[in-house]
Amino acid sequence: MRRIGVVLCALTLAFAVPAAPAGAAAPTKQPAKQPTVLRAAMDGSGVDTLNPFLAFFNGALETFGMVYPSLNSLDPSGAPGPYLATKWEPSADRLTWTFTIREGLKWSDGKPITAEDAAWTLNLIMTDAVAGTANGSLVSNFEKVTAEGPATLVIRTKAPQASVPYVSHPMSGIPIVPKHVWEPLAKNLKDVKNDVFPLVGYGPWTLTEYKQEQYAKFTANKEFVLGPPKFDNLVLQSFKSGDAAVAALRSGQIDYKAGVNPTQFKALQADPGIAAVRTVGNGWMGLEINHNARTRSGKKIGTGHPALGDPALRKAIALATDKQTLVTKVIDGVGRLGHGYLPPAWPQWFWTPAQPTPYDPAQANRVLDEAGYTKGADGVRTDPKSGRPLAFRFGIHSDDAADAAISGYVVGWMKEIGIKLTIQSLSMSALNSDLAKGDWDLLMDAWTTGPDPTYLLGIQSCGTLPKDDGTGGNTDSFFCDAAFDELFKKQLTTFDQAERAKVIAQMQEILYAANVNQIYYYADGLDVARKETVTGLTLGKPDADGVYPSQTAFWSYLNAAPATATTAARAEGSGNGMTWVAGGIALAVVLGGVLVWRRRAGGADRE
């Protein structure tokens, strides 16, 4: 209809304009080229904060990866590539890394980008607990970082570190920020919202507008060193639910949605106008157990049930959980059974136990009987130490259909072994606020990771526990184990990949035995796009089953291109139900014949 409208308008004008005098040339006027706009659904986790030192939701990390530079890029295979740095070399003793920084690049406000910006960013994270909230574990082995001239960055480590080229890369690494902007803010970093637009940065995109739980708007950096985006603008739209996002995709209001569920994917595969792509899983879905919430000094915090500190109880919970049913029923078999902490997208680190915990509720009951948890008349067991019933809060994300489906099964399974669960459906922000305080018993959670496992393993280290004042750290489940920490240090210093994999396997074995993080499954990525408007989003080649390598938003949005002339004609504020109003955005979604105006949205799953 949009194309027909353009044609009709042109015909109307042709008939309305008087004919030119004989022999005179008809006046011609070339229409102004309209900017192209790629419209996509924002990652379901949303943006927890625009402060890059504090954020760890995927929506925020994707944003930082697009608007702030990093020392390295990661090529589509996951290997370190050039970005701010053109080369990087370790010394003979592997304690010193020298990065050669590109010259001539400028921040979006015109100030030069130098090695000093990188040195300042990394040193702040190393020395300031607040600055290290999100990424402190990545630099825990750094001793000193200096800028030896505008084009030379030197990183000295306490011990040899194999992952240095992975420390600063888009999405899951450390973004480099402009020193001249952030230095005045560093004293009150925990209060910095970073909401003055356009953000001063350097990347393939510039963030020009942002409305919490509504949208983020970007303009392309046509001078980007790794190649300019093919679209002029990018809009990431928040949605209240995955169904609303899919409805918007079907109606043409957005062009792309990553991470649909299997039911949506199968339905969209049948649509000839939709490209549906399956990618290998780069994250996990699972259960977290508050076994011992405490600070770095050992001070107990929160309101977690004390019985959850008992390994026997956590073992029983694992034995009573039928993971295969979750794979079959919740994700329709589109994924793999979960065991280890690192996902199958990175086979070099993927681990499975020699003897996986079976689904065996009878054994779970025996374990609890032997540990002294007796059942009452109501069928609920009692903790012999505290005298409290095994009645736990079970936190799930209120806007995540998978959480809701999983929780229904888990509540039933736990009832069979004498555990009562009360579901608490919480928003993304509320759930994670409770997590940091230790005010929870069981939580549904999900994490994704890039090809280097340092960050994800690091959030299980003792160093990410909060300080007594509540600042610092990015703990996931208050896990802290001395043997795990020693192996964490060892894997950092192991350069041979096969040997490093063995160390990382030992770390995953410790996590698996602790049953604090019970990994249910690794869901494949399911991405969908409109063929008529966008192409180039998916990189790499599929395997024999048609499954593509794991994708990242950094490369997807950089390589995405308008598919047709129709896309090229789409201007901001034109067509496809997207209307820019008074600096905000109102999205019209038709559901069940009713026009619903979406103005707020929440996250679908964590990280």
C-alpha positions as CSV (number, residue, x, y, z in Angstrom):
1,M,0.0,0.0,0.0
2,R,2.9,2.3,0.7
3,R,4.3,1.9,-2.8
4,I,0.8,2.4,-4.4
5,G,0.4,5.5,-2.4
6,V,3.6,7.0,-3.7
7,V,2.6,6.2,-7.3
8,L,-0.9,7.7,-6.9
9,C,0.6,10.8,-5.4
10,A,3.0,11.2,-8.4
11,L,0.1,10.7,-10.9
12,T,-2.0,13.3,-9.1
13,L,0.8,15.8,-9.3
14,A,1.3,15.0,-13.0
15,F,-2.3,15.8,-13.8
16,A,-2.4,18.9,-11.6
17,V,0.6,20.7,-13.0
18,P,-0.1,22.6,-16.2
19,A,1.7,21.4,-19.4
20,A,4.9,23.3,-20.2
21,P,4.8,25.5,-23.3
22,A,5.8,23.8,-26.5
23,G,9.5,23.6,-27.0
24,A,10.2,24.4,-23.3
25,A,11.9,21.9,-21.1
26,A,9.7,20.6,-18.3
27,P,11.1,21.6,-14.9
28,T,12.4,18.7,-12.9
29,K,13.0,18.4,-9.2
30,Q,14.8,15.5,-7.7
31,P,13.2,14.3,-4.4
32,A,15.5,14.6,-1.4
33,K,17.0,11.3,-0.4
34,Q,15.2,10.0,2.7
35,P,17.3,8.4,5.4
36,T,17.0,4.7,5.8
37,V,15.9,3.3,9.1
38,L,16.4,-0.2,10.6
39,R,13.8,-0.9,13.2
40,A,14.4,-3.8,15.6
41,A,13.1,-5.1,18.9
42,M,15.4,-4.3,21.8
43,D,16.8,-7.2,23.7
44,G,14.2,-8.5,26.1
45,S,16.4,-7.9,29.1
46,G,16.1,-4.1,28.5
47,V,18.6,-1.5,29.7
48,D,19.3,-1.5,33.4
49,T,21.4,1.7,33.2
50,L,23.3,3.7,30.6
51,N,26.2,3.9,33.0
52,P,28.7,1.5,31.4
53,F,30.5,0.9,34.7
54,L,27.4,-0.5,36.4
55,A,25.3,-2.2,33.7
56,F,25.1,-6.0,33.0
57,F,21.7,-6.4,31.2
58,N,22.1,-7.5,27.5
59,G,20.1,-4.5,26.3
60,A,22.6,-2.2,27.9
61,L,25.7,-4.1,26.8
62,E,24.4,-4.2,23.2
63,T,24.0,-0.4,23.4
64,F,27.5,0.2,24.7
65,G,29.0,-2.1,22.1
66,M,27.4,0.1,19.4
67,V,28.3,3.5,20.8
68,Y,31.6,3.1,22.7
69,P,34.8,1.7,21.2
70,S,36.9,-1.2,22.6
71,L,40.5,-2.2,22.2
72,N,39.6,-5.2,20.1
73,S,36.7,-6.4,18.0
74,L,35.8,-10.1,17.7
75,D,35.5,-11.5,14.3
76,P,32.4,-13.6,13.5
77,S,34.3,-16.7,14.5
78,G,35.1,-15.3,17.9
79,A,38.8,-14.5,17.4
80,P,40.2,-11.1,18.5
81,G,40.4,-8.6,15.7
82,P,41.4,-4.9,15.3
83,Y,39.4,-2.0,16.5
84,L,41.0,0.9,18.4
85,A,44.1,-1.3,18.4
86,T,45.7,-2.4,15.2
87,K,48.0,-4.9,16.8
88,W,48.8,-6.3,20.3
89,E,51.9,-8.2,21.4
90,P,52.9,-9.9,24.6
91,S,56.4,-9.6,26.0
92,A,58.6,-12.7,26.2
93,D,57.6,-13.3,29.8
94,R,54.0,-12.7,28.9
95,L,53.6,-10.2,31.7
96,T,53.4,-7.1,29.4
97,W,51.1,-6.5,26.5
98,T,51.6,-3.6,24.1
99,F,48.7,-2.3,22.1
100,T,49.2,-0.1,19.1
101,I,46.3,2.4,19.0
102,R,45.0,3.9,15.8
103,E,45.8,7.6,15.2
104,G,43.4,10.1,13.8
105,L,40.1,8.7,15.3
106,K,37.9,11.2,17.1
107,W,35.2,11.1,19.7
108,S,31.8,12.2,18.4
109,D,32.5,15.7,20.0
110,G,35.6,16.1,17.9
111,K,38.2,15.3,20.6
112,P,41.0,12.9,19.6
113,I,40.8,9.3,20.8
114,T,44.2,8.3,22.3
115,A,45.7,5.5,24.4
116,E,45.1,7.8,27.4
117,D,41.4,7.2,27.2
118,A,41.9,3.4,27.4
119,A,44.4,3.7,30.2
120,W,42.2,5.9,32.2
121,T,39.1,3.6,31.7
122,L,41.0,0.5,32.7
123,N,42.8,2.0,35.7
124,L,39.5,3.4,37.1
125,I,37.9,-0.1,37.0
126,M,41.0,-1.5,38.6
127,T,41.1,1.0,41.5
128,D,37.5,2.0,42.2
129,A,35.0,-0.5,43.6
130,V,32.0,1.2,42.0
131,A,33.7,1.5,38.6
132,G,34.5,-2.3,38.9
133,T,30.9,-3.3,39.6
134,A,30.2,-4.7,36.1
135,N,33.7,-5.7,34.8
136,G,36.1,-5.7,37.7
137,S,36.8,-9.5,37.3
138,L,38.2,-8.9,33.8
139,V,41.1,-6.8,35.2
140,S,41.6,-8.5,38.5
141,N,45.0,-9.7,37.3
142,F,46.1,-6.3,36.0
143,E,48.9,-4.6,37.8
144,K,49.4,-1.4,35.9
145,V,48.1,0.2,32.7
146,T,49.8,3.2,31.1
147,A,49.6,5.3,28.0
148,E,53.2,5.7,26.6
149,G,52.2,8.2,24.0
150,P,48.9,8.7,22.2
151,A,49.3,5.5,20.1
152,T,50.8,3.1,22.6
153,L,48.9,1.4,25.5
154,V,50.9,-0.9,27.8
155,I,49.1,-3.4,30.1
156,R,51.2,-5.1,32.8
157,T,49.7,-8.1,34.5
158,K,50.5,-9.7,37.9
159,A,50.8,-13.1,36.2
160,P,50.7,-14.1,32.5
161,Q,47.1,-13.7,31.2
162,A,45.9,-15.4,28.1
163,S,42.7,-13.5,27.9
164,V,44.1,-9.9,27.6
165,P,42.9,-9.5,23.9
166,Y,39.4,-10.4,25.1
167,V,39.2,-7.9,28.0
168,S,37.9,-5.0,25.9
169,H,35.7,-6.0,23.0
170,P,32.1,-5.1,22.0
171,M,29.2,-6.4,24.1
172,S,30.7,-8.6,26.8
173,G,34.0,-6.8,27.2
174,I,35.0,-3.4,28.7
175,P,33.9,-0.3,26.7
176,I,36.5,2.5,26.5
177,V,35.0,5.8,27.5
178,P,36.2,9.4,26.7
179,K,38.4,10.5,29.7
180,H,37.5,14.2,29.2
181,V,33.8,13.4,29.7
182,W,34.0,10.8,32.5
183,E,36.9,12.1,34.6
184,P,34.7,14.9,36.2
185,L,32.0,12.3,36.9
186,A,34.2,9.7,38.6
187,K,33.9,10.9,42.1
188,N,30.1,10.2,42.2
189,L,30.1,7.4,39.7
190,K,27.3,5.4,41.3
191,D,24.9,8.3,40.7
192,V,25.8,9.0,37.0
193,K,22.9,8.3,34.7
194,N,24.8,9.2,31.5
195,D,21.6,10.5,29.9
196,V,22.7,13.7,28.0
197,F,22.2,13.0,24.3
198,P,23.8,12.5,22.0
199,L,26.2,10.4,24.0
200,V,29.8,11.3,23.4
201,G,31.3,8.1,22.1
202,Y,32.8,6.4,19.1
203,G,31.4,3.3,17.4
204,P,29.3,2.3,14.4
205,W,26.4,4.2,15.9
206,T,25.7,7.3,18.0
207,L,22.9,7.2,20.6
208,T,20.8,10.3,20.0
209,E,17.6,9.6,22.0
210,Y,16.6,7.2,24.7
211,K,13.3,6.7,26.6
212,Q,13.4,4.1,29.4
213,E,11.3,1.0,28.5
214,Q,10.3,2.7,25.2
215,Y,13.0,3.0,22.6
216,A,16.6,3.9,21.8
217,K,17.4,5.8,18.6
218,F,20.8,5.8,16.9
219,T,22.4,7.5,13.9
220,A,25.1,5.9,11.8
221,N,28.7,6.9,12.1
222,K,29.6,7.1,8.4
223,E,33.3,7.4,9.3
224,F,33.4,4.3,11.4
225,V,36.8,2.6,11.0
226,L,35.6,-0.9,10.5
227,G,33.2,0.2,7.8
228,P,30.0,2.4,8.0
229,P,26.6,1.0,8.8
230,K,24.4,0.5,5.7
231,F,21.4,2.1,7.3
232,D,21.3,5.8,8.3
233,N,19.4,5.2,11.5
234,L,18.6,2.4,13.9
235,V,15.7,2.3,16.3
236,L,15.5,-0.4,19.0
237,Q,12.0,-0.6,20.3
238,S,10.9,-2.1,23.7
239,F,8.0,-4.3,23.9
240,K,5.9,-5.5,26.8
241,S,6.1,-9.1,25.6
242,G,7.5,-11.3,22.9
243,D,4.1,-11.7,21.3
244,A,3.7,-7.9,20.9
245,A,7.1,-7.8,19.2
246,V,6.2,-10.6,16.8
247,A,2.9,-8.8,16.0
248,A,4.9,-5.7,15.2
249,L,7.2,-7.7,12.9
250,R,4.3,-9.3,11.1
251,S,2.6,-5.9,10.5
252,G,5.9,-4.3,9.3
253,Q,6.3,-2.0,12.3
254,I,9.7,-3.5,12.9
255,D,12.1,-5.3,10.6
256,Y,13.9,-7.7,13.0
257,K,13.4,-9.6,16.2
258,A,16.1,-11.7,17.9
259,G,15.2,-14.4,20.3
260,V,11.6,-15.5,19.5
261,N,10.3,-18.6,21.2
262,P,9.9,-21.9,19.3
263,T,6.2,-21.6,18.8
264,Q,6.6,-18.1,17.3
265,F,9.5,-19.3,15.2
266,K,7.6,-22.2,13.7
267,A,4.7,-20.0,12.8
268,L,7.0,-17.4,11.2
269,Q,8.9,-20.0,9.2
270,A,5.7,-20.6,7.3
271,D,5.5,-16.9,6.3
272,P,7.2,-16.4,2.9
273,G,8.0,-12.8,3.8
274,I,10.0,-13.7,6.9
275,A,13.5,-15.0,7.1
276,A,13.8,-17.3,10.1
277,V,17.3,-18.3,11.3
278,R,18.3,-20.7,14.0
279,T,21.7,-20.2,15.8
280,V,23.6,-22.3,18.3
281,G,22.8,-21.4,21.9
282,N,25.2,-18.9,23.5
283,G,23.6,-18.9,26.9
284,W,21.8,-20.9,29.5
285,M,18.5,-20.9,31.4
286,G,18.5,-22.2,34.9
287,L,17.7,-22.0,38.6
288,E,19.7,-20.1,41.2
289,I,19.7,-20.9,44.9
290,N,20.4,-18.4,47.6
291,H,22.6,-20.8,49.7
292,N,24.6,-18.2,51.7
293,A,24.1,-14.5,50.9
294,R,27.0,-12.6,52.4
295,T,29.5,-9.8,51.8
296,R,33.2,-10.0,51.0
297,S,34.0,-9.8,54.8
298,G,31.7,-12.7,55.5
299,K,28.8,-10.7,56.9
300,K,25.5,-12.4,56.3
301,I,22.8,-10.4,54.5
302,G,19.4,-10.9,53.1
303,T,16.4,-13.1,54.0
304,G,17.3,-16.4,52.4
305,H,16.0,-19.6,54.0
306,P,18.9,-21.1,56.0
307,A,18.1,-24.7,54.9
308,L,19.3,-23.8,51.4
309,G,22.8,-23.8,52.7
310,D,22.6,-27.6,53.0
311,P,24.3,-29.4,50.0
312,A,21.9,-32.3,50.6
313,L,18.9,-30.2,50.1
314,R,20.2,-28.6,46.9
315,K,21.2,-32.1,45.6
316,A,17.6,-33.3,46.2
317,I,16.2,-30.3,44.3
318,A,18.5,-31.3,41.4
319,L,17.4,-34.9,41.5
320,A,13.7,-33.9,41.5
321,T,14.0,-31.7,38.4
322,D,13.2,-33.3,35.0
323,K,15.3,-31.2,32.7
324,Q,14.4,-33.2,29.6
325,T,10.8,-32.4,30.1
326,L,11.7,-28.7,30.1
327,V,13.7,-29.1,26.9
328,T,10.8,-30.9,25.2
329,K,7.9,-28.9,26.6
330,V,9.2,-25.4,27.1
331,I,11.5,-24.9,24.2
332,D,10.0,-27.6,21.9
333,G,13.3,-29.5,21.7
334,V,15.0,-26.5,20.1
335,G,18.1,-26.6,22.2
336,R,20.2,-28.9,24.5
337,L,20.0,-30.3,28.0
338,G,21.9,-28.2,30.5
339,H,24.7,-29.3,32.7
340,G,27.8,-27.2,32.5
341,Y,28.1,-23.4,33.1
342,L,29.3,-22.5,29.6
343,P,27.1,-22.9,26.5
344,P,27.6,-25.0,23.3
345,A,28.2,-21.9,21.1
346,W,31.8,-22.2,22.3
347,P,32.7,-25.9,22.0
348,Q,36.3,-25.3,23.2
349,W,34.9,-24.7,26.7
350,F,31.7,-26.8,26.6
351,W,31.6,-29.4,29.3
352,T,29.3,-32.2,30.4
353,P,29.7,-34.3,33.6
354,A,30.9,-37.9,33.4
355,Q,27.9,-38.8,35.5
356,P,25.0,-36.3,35.1
357,T,22.5,-36.0,37.9
358,P,19.5,-38.2,36.9
359,Y,15.9,-37.3,37.3
360,D,15.1,-39.5,40.3
361,P,12.5,-38.1,42.7
362,A,12.6,-41.4,44.7
363,Q,16.3,-40.8,45.4
364,A,15.6,-37.1,46.2
365,N,13.2,-38.2,48.9
366,R,15.7,-40.6,50.3
367,V,18.4,-37.9,50.4
368,L,16.0,-35.6,52.4
369,D,14.9,-38.5,54.7
370,E,18.5,-39.3,55.5
371,A,19.3,-35.6,56.1
372,G,16.5,-35.4,58.7
373,Y,13.9,-33.4,56.8
374,T,10.7,-35.0,58.1
375,K,7.3,-34.5,56.4
376,G,4.4,-33.0,58.3
377,A,0.7,-33.8,57.9
378,D,0.5,-31.3,55.0
379,G,3.3,-33.1,53.1
380,V,5.8,-30.3,53.6
381,R,9.1,-31.2,55.2
382,T,10.7,-29.3,58.1
383,D,14.3,-28.1,58.5
384,P,15.7,-30.0,61.5
385,K,18.1,-27.2,62.4
386,S,15.9,-24.1,62.2
387,G,12.5,-25.8,62.7
388,R,11.2,-23.9,59.7
389,P,9.2,-25.7,56.9
390,L,10.8,-26.1,53.5
391,A,8.7,-23.3,52.1
392,F,10.6,-21.2,49.6
393,R,10.0,-18.1,47.5
394,F,10.4,-18.8,43.8
395,G,11.1,-15.6,41.9
396,I,10.4,-15.5,38.2
397,H,10.3,-12.7,35.6
398,S,6.8,-11.4,35.2
399,D,7.2,-10.8,31.5
400,D,8.9,-14.1,30.5
401,A,6.7,-16.9,29.2
402,A,9.5,-19.4,29.6
403,D,9.8,-18.6,33.3
404,A,6.1,-19.0,33.8
405,A,6.1,-22.4,31.9
406,I,9.1,-23.7,33.8
407,S,7.9,-22.6,37.2
408,G,4.7,-24.6,36.8
409,Y,6.6,-27.8,36.3
410,V,9.1,-27.1,39.1
411,V,6.4,-26.3,41.7
412,G,4.9,-29.7,41.0
413,W,8.2,-31.6,41.1
414,M,9.2,-30.0,44.4
415,K,5.8,-30.8,46.0
416,E,6.5,-34.5,45.3
417,I,9.6,-34.3,47.6
418,G,8.0,-32.2,50.4
419,I,9.1,-28.7,49.3
420,K,6.5,-25.9,49.0
421,L,7.3,-23.2,46.5
422,T,5.4,-19.9,46.3
423,I,5.9,-18.2,42.9
424,Q,6.8,-14.5,43.1
425,S,6.3,-12.9,39.7
426,L,8.6,-9.8,39.6
427,S,9.7,-7.3,37.1
428,M,13.2,-7.4,35.8
429,S,14.4,-4.5,38.0
430,A,12.7,-5.8,41.1
431,L,14.0,-9.3,40.8
432,N,17.6,-8.1,40.3
433,S,17.3,-5.6,43.1
434,D,16.3,-8.5,45.5
435,L,19.1,-10.6,44.2
436,A,21.8,-8.0,45.1
437,K,20.3,-7.7,48.6
438,G,20.0,-11.5,49.1
439,D,16.2,-11.1,49.7
440,W,15.2,-14.3,47.8
441,D,15.3,-18.1,48.0
442,L,15.1,-19.5,44.5
443,L,15.3,-17.5,41.2
444,M,15.0,-18.2,37.5
445,D,17.9,-16.8,35.7
446,A,19.6,-16.7,32.3
447,W,23.1,-15.6,31.1
448,T,24.8,-15.4,27.7
449,T,28.5,-15.2,27.0
450,G,31.0,-14.5,24.3
451,P,33.9,-16.8,23.3
452,D,36.1,-15.9,26.2
453,P,34.7,-17.3,29.5
454,T,36.5,-15.0,31.9
455,Y,33.6,-12.7,32.6
456,L,30.9,-15.4,33.1
457,L,33.2,-17.5,35.3
458,G,34.3,-14.4,37.2
459,I,30.8,-13.6,38.5
460,Q,31.1,-16.9,40.5
461,S,34.3,-15.8,42.2
462,C,34.6,-14.4,45.7
463,G,35.8,-11.1,44.4
464,T,32.3,-10.3,43.1
465,L,30.6,-10.5,46.4
466,P,29.3,-7.0,47.5
467,K,31.2,-4.9,50.0
468,D,29.7,-4.3,53.4
469,D,28.3,-0.9,52.3
470,G,26.5,-2.6,49.4
471,T,28.8,-1.3,46.6
472,G,31.0,-3.1,44.2
473,G,30.8,-6.6,42.8
474,N,28.5,-8.3,40.4
475,T,27.8,-11.6,42.1
476,D,25.3,-13.9,40.6
477,S,24.3,-16.3,43.4
478,F,26.8,-15.4,46.2
479,F,28.9,-18.4,45.2
480,C,32.4,-18.3,46.8
481,D,34.8,-21.2,46.8
482,A,38.6,-21.0,47.4
483,A,39.4,-23.9,45.0
484,F,37.3,-22.3,42.3
485,D,39.1,-19.0,42.7
486,E,42.5,-20.6,42.4
487,L,41.4,-22.3,39.2
488,F,40.0,-19.0,38.0
489,K,43.5,-17.5,38.4
490,K,45.1,-20.5,36.7
491,Q,42.9,-20.4,33.6
492,L,43.8,-16.7,33.2
493,T,47.5,-17.6,33.0
494,T,47.2,-20.7,30.8
495,F,48.0,-19.9,27.2
496,D,47.6,-23.4,25.7
497,Q,43.9,-23.7,24.8
498,A,43.7,-27.4,25.5
499,E,45.3,-27.0,28.9
500,R,43.1,-24.0,29.7
501,A,40.0,-26.0,28.7
502,K,41.0,-28.7,31.3
503,V,41.2,-26.0,34.0
504,I,37.9,-24.5,33.0
505,A,36.3,-28.0,33.0
506,Q,37.4,-28.4,36.7
507,M,35.7,-25.1,37.5
508,Q,32.5,-26.2,35.9
509,E,32.7,-29.5,37.8
510,I,32.9,-27.5,41.1
511,L,29.9,-25.4,40.1
512,Y,27.9,-28.5,39.0
513,A,28.6,-30.3,42.3
514,A,27.6,-27.3,44.4
515,N,24.1,-27.2,42.8
516,V,23.9,-23.5,43.5
517,N,23.4,-22.8,39.8
518,Q,21.3,-25.6,38.3
519,I,21.5,-25.3,34.5
520,Y,18.2,-26.4,32.8
521,Y,19.0,-26.0,29.1
522,Y,20.8,-24.1,26.4
523,A,18.1,-22.8,24.0
524,D,19.1,-22.2,20.4
525,G,18.8,-18.6,19.2
526,L,15.8,-18.0,17.0
527,D,15.9,-14.8,15.0
528,V,13.4,-13.5,12.4
529,A,13.5,-10.6,9.9
530,R,11.4,-9.2,7.1
531,K,12.8,-10.1,3.8
532,E,11.4,-7.1,2.0
533,T,13.2,-4.6,4.2
534,V,16.5,-5.9,5.5
535,T,19.2,-8.3,4.6
536,G,22.7,-9.1,5.8
537,L,21.8,-9.6,9.5
538,T,23.2,-13.2,9.8
539,L,26.8,-14.0,9.4
540,G,28.6,-17.3,8.9
541,K,27.4,-20.6,7.4
542,P,24.9,-23.1,8.8
543,D,25.9,-26.6,9.8
544,A,24.4,-29.8,8.4
545,D,21.3,-29.2,10.5
546,G,20.9,-25.7,9.2
547,V,22.0,-24.1,12.5
548,Y,24.1,-20.9,12.2
549,P,27.0,-19.8,14.5
550,S,26.1,-17.6,17.4
551,Q,25.4,-14.0,16.3
552,T,26.2,-10.6,17.9
553,A,24.2,-7.4,17.6
554,F,27.5,-5.5,16.9
555,W,28.1,-7.2,13.6
556,S,24.4,-7.8,12.8
557,Y,23.4,-4.2,12.9
558,L,26.7,-3.0,11.3
559,N,26.2,-5.4,8.3
560,A,22.5,-5.1,7.9
561,A,21.5,-3.5,4.6
562,P,18.2,-2.2,3.1
563,A,16.8,-5.1,1.0
564,T,14.8,-3.2,-1.5
565,A,14.1,0.3,-2.8
566,T,11.1,0.2,-0.5
567,T,13.3,0.1,2.5
568,A,15.5,2.9,1.2
569,A,12.4,5.1,0.9
570,R,11.5,4.7,4.5
571,A,12.0,7.9,6.4
572,E,11.8,8.6,10.1
573,G,8.2,9.2,11.0
574,S,6.9,7.6,7.7
575,G,4.8,4.5,7.4
576,N,4.9,1.2,9.1
577,G,2.9,2.4,12.0
578,M,5.9,4.1,13.6
579,T,5.1,7.7,14.6
580,W,7.5,10.2,16.2
581,V,5.6,12.4,18.6
582,A,7.1,15.3,20.6
583,G,10.5,13.6,21.1
584,G,8.8,10.3,22.0
585,I,7.6,7.3,20.1
586,A,4.1,5.8,20.0
587,L,3.8,2.3,18.6
588,A,0.4,1.2,17.3
589,V,-0.1,-2.6,17.7
590,V,-3.3,-4.2,16.7
591,L,-4.2,-7.1,18.9
592,G,-7.5,-8.9,18.6
593,G,-9.0,-6.1,16.6
594,V,-8.2,-3.5,19.4
595,L,-5.7,-0.7,18.8
596,V,-3.3,-0.8,21.7
597,W,-0.7,2.0,22.2
598,R,2.5,0.6,23.6
599,R,4.4,3.1,25.7
600,R,6.2,1.0,28.3
601,A,7.9,-2.4,28.1
602,G,9.9,-4.7,30.3
603,G,12.6,-7.3,30.0
604,A,11.9,-10.9,29.0
605,D,14.9,-12.6,30.6
606,R,18.0,-11.6,32.5
607,E,21.3,-10.7,30.9
